[in-house]
């Protein structure tokens, strides 16, 4: 994907994105980071075409995302939001099955393909034992995996995750990020996610897009973008980087 000079405003006066350009490499995990209010989730909303730019464009396979038909685009890209409304009295398997809607029509439905896709999505997210459970009765981490499973059932090539670890305790944060890593490495999914935790971004990303005040200020490999100077310039925080053989490079905040 290519994002070219995108400008976006909710009210027509104050820009949430100001001339943003970036790229999303195929088959990689790209993480968007930056301070609160810098435009991270807004950028993701344009990538997933839930918002339209005032000027500029988002291109998928050299075609503007706005030119795709809804079902055609849903077969290309799926998104999981930070918060999701759970329909009443719905099982895990039923909710995951909603991911097959882009592949169905009033006159045509491949039930075998639907079953295979749902089974694959439940297996990938380790939810087979929960398939008949009520979604509302699950833990926060399990519910987030259900939404990811529904997105996987779409069989899209790109998976977008808007702050997927928010509201989860540290165990479920790591569990979810390990799942994201596995989906990328095993199935070649292109992942685009918004994260707040810099160390998680360091550990689980191939590419970093760093934003500040409605603009992209840097993009590249984590070690090239997440530096002491960048953390000072963007977050106004002094940090120290160290490295451990088991986990690699990580950041220690020092002071403001």
ABEGO torsion letter per residue (X at the ends): XBBBGBBBBAAGABBABBGBBBBBBBGBBBBBBEBBGAGAAAAAAAAAGABBBABEBBBBGGBBAAABBAAAAAAABBBBBABBBBBBGBBAAAAAAAAAAAABBAABBBAAAAAAAAAAAAAAAGAAAAAABBAAABBAAAAAAAAAAAAAAAGBABBBBBGAABGBBAAAAAAAAAAAAAAAAAAGBBBBBBBABAAAAAAABABBBBBBGGBBABBEBAAAABBAAAAAAAAGBBBBBBBBAAAEBBBBBABX
